[in-house]
Amino acid sequence: MRRLFVLRPEPGASETAARAKAMGLDAVAAPLFEIDPVAWTAPSADEFDGLLLTSANAVRHAGPPLAALQALPVFAVGETTAEAARRAGFTVEQTGTAGIDDLLGSIAESRRLLHLCGEDRRPQATSSHSILVVPVYRSRPLAVPHELAGVAGAVAAVHSPRAGKRLAELVDLESRASVRIAAISPAAADAVGAGWESVDAAETIGDEPLLALAARLCQKAARDDDRSEPDRA
């Protein structure tokens, strides 16, 4: 079985690695970024019909101003984000499983939404909703984790397009030819670029679907490697 590298920032990296180990995978946390809060002021909740959240990091790092918005229903991308909102005392009205554009397209009525997000974000498609974007955190690249030296022949779990881009910058062409990518979304899969042994995206957005994909890639790699080994009988 191939090793699984989890690249997301802490505390998510250790949480995902622990889930993977509980599934019987050989997982190691190797965060590529650290999350820092960004100072912000919460606008009046009366100006909005809902809170749009695309990452659990927005909940974890928004700080005290977030409490002023607790009356707003949450529209979340991914169950991990939705669960973080629930733990913070919010009511989740809708959870999307295929990205922000699909979530916004599935909301029946036009809404005034407050989007709390990171400074680095993908531009969204045109929407019928009125959306105010407020960054509440930033991702700061870390020094190359020493664990990444062993990524050749492994599976890498990519939780975001930015992580995919950073991974492509750090892994040389020779090593990446033996690495399988398990991406949380098609956008994250696209960000890693070319030259990998394989690149697959989870069917829905979330840690559980991503780990299910990663497990298949780890196990499939093990079977393939076993067949390639000479008969020792």
N, C-alpha and C positions, 0 to 999 in steps of 0.2 A: 504493500500500500504506500502510495506517495504521501509525503508530508504536505500539510496545508499551511500556507502563510496568510495571516490575517493582517491587513495593512491599515485598517481604519484607526482613527485617533482613540486614545484612552478617554473614558473607561470602556468604550465600546469594544476595543480590540480584545481586552481580557475577557469581557462578557461573551463575545462571539467565540473566542478560543475555548472557553469553558464549555459552551454548548457543543462545540465540535468534538471535544474530548469525551463528553457524555454520549456522543453518537459513535464512539469508538475510533475517531480519527486522530491522527498524530498531528496536532495543531500547535502552531507557535505564533504569538503576537509579535508583530514587527511594525509598529506604527510609523507612518511616513510623515504625519502632521501632528501638531499639537493645537488644540482649540483655545483661543483667547477671547474673553468677552470684549465687546465694543460698547462704549458708553452711549446710551440712548435715552430719550424721554418718551414715555408712552403718551400717544394722543388720547383724546377723550374716547372712551368706548362707545359713546352715543353716536359717534360719527360713522360707525361700522355695523354691518350685519353679521360679521363672522371673522374668525381668525384663521388665516391660511398658514399651515406649517408643513414644511417639506423635509425637515430634519429634526431628530430628537435633540440635536445640539442647540437649536433655538430655545428649547424649553430649559435645557440644562444650564445655559449660559446667559439667559436674558436677565437674570437677577431680579431685584426688588420691583422694578417697574412693571413686571409681568402681572403682578397681583391686581393691578388696576384694570386689567382686561378680562378678569375671570368670568364675567357675566356673558362674554361672547361665546357662541358655539364654535367648535373647532372643525375645520376641514383639513384632514391630514393625508399626506402621502406616505403610505406604508404603515403596517401595524406597529412597528417599533416606535414611530413618531406618535401614533395615536395613543399607545400605552404610556409614553412619557407624559403626554398631555393629561391623561386621566390621573396619573400619579400626582400631577401638580394641581389637581382639583378642577380641571376643565371637563366640560361635557363635549364629547366628540359626536358631531352630527353625521359626519360622513368620512369614510376612509377609502382612499384610492389605492389601487394595486398596480397601476401602470404608468405612473408619472404625473407631473403637475398638469400637463395639457389635457390628459384624459380625465383627471379629476375635475378640472374646471368645466370641461365640456359636459360632464355628467350632472352638474348642478342645474336644476331645472330653471330656477328664476334668477334674474340678474341680481347680483349681490354687491354690496360695498364691503370689500375684504381688506384686512390688514395682513400683509405678508411679512412675518418675522423670519429672517433668513441670514445666511452668511454673506460676507462682502463679495466673495467669488461665487457667482451663480450663473446658470445658463439662462439666456433670454427666453421668455416664454412666448408662445404663439399668441396672436391676437385673440382677445376674449371679450365676451359681452359684459363681463364683470368690471366694476371699478376697483382697481387694486392699488393700494399704497404700499410700496416696498420699503421696509425699514431693516437694515442690517443690525444684528445684535451680537454677532461673533465673527471671528476671522480664523482661517486655518493657516498656521505658520509651519513652513517646512522644517523638519528636523534633520539633523545629520543622518547620514545613511546608517540605518540600524545594522549592527554587525551580523545579525541573524540572516540578513539578506544575501550574505556571501554564499549561503547554501541553497539558494532558490532554484538552481539548475536541477531539472528532473522532478520538480515539485508542482503543486497547484497553488495559484495565488487567488485569493478572494478580494475582488475589487469592489468597494462599496460606493464609489463616486467617480464621475468623469475626471475630477482633478487627481484623485489617487491613481487612476489609470494612466494619465499623462505623466505623472511623477514616476511611476514604475517604469514606464517606457524610457524615461531619461536615465534611469539608474541601472538598468539591466542591459548588458551588451548583446549584440546580435547573436553571437555564438551560444550564450547561455539561454536566451529566450526561445531558441528553437526547441528546447526540451521542456518548456514551461507551459502548463495548461492554465488558461484564465477562466475563472468563474466570476462573471460580472453581475452586479445587482440589477442592471438595466441595459437596454440597447445603447443608450448614450454612454454609459460607463464602458461597455464593450468597444464601442467605436474609438474611445479615447486612448486605448492602449496601442492602437496602430497595428502594424503588420509584423510578421516574422515569428510569431509564437507557434508552439506546437498545435494549439487549438484555442479558440476564443468562443465561449458560450455565454449567453445571458439567461438569467432566471426568467421563468414564465411570468412571475408577478414580483413586484417590489417588496422586499422585506428580508429580514435576516434568516428566517426559516426557509423560504424558497431558495435563497442563495446557498445556504448550507446543504440543502438537499441536492442541489446541482453539484456543489463541491464534493460531496460524498460520492456521487456517481463518477465524477472525474477521477477522484483518488482511487476508487475501487477498479474502475476500468483501466486506469494506468497500471495498477498492480497486475491485473490479468494479462495485459499486453506485455508487460515486462517479464512475467513468468514464462509466457510462450516464447519470448526471445532468448531465454537462457538455455544453454546447452543441457542435454540430458545427463544428469549426474549418476544415473543408475550404473 
